Amino acid sequence: MTEDKRIPLHYLDKRTLKYWNTVVDNLADKARSKDASPSAQQDLWRAQAQLKKITSRWRSKGYLV
């Protein structure tokens, strides 16, 4: 079995990741609700894109996400 060479995330990076996951989850719930605002889906897409950008950057630098 090969050893995982990725670097663990720093505490503050973990908090950032948890924050963006929470934002995406909350916006997903809001977008699925019956009384969702017209921009709720767009807000969700923007938050998902930001989360993907952050995690992709960390993965490219060799961090364990």
VENFEN-V447531 format. One line per field, one symbol per residue. ss: DSSP state (H for helix, E for strand, - for the rest). psi: psi as a letter, one per 40 degrees, with the letter a starting at -180 (. if undefined). Layout:
ss->???
psi->???
This chain:
ss->------EE--HHHHHHHHHHHHHHHHHHHHHH-------HHHHHHHHHHHHHHHHHHHHH--EE-
psi->hihheihiiidddddddddddddddddddddeidfiidedddddddddddddddddddddeeih.
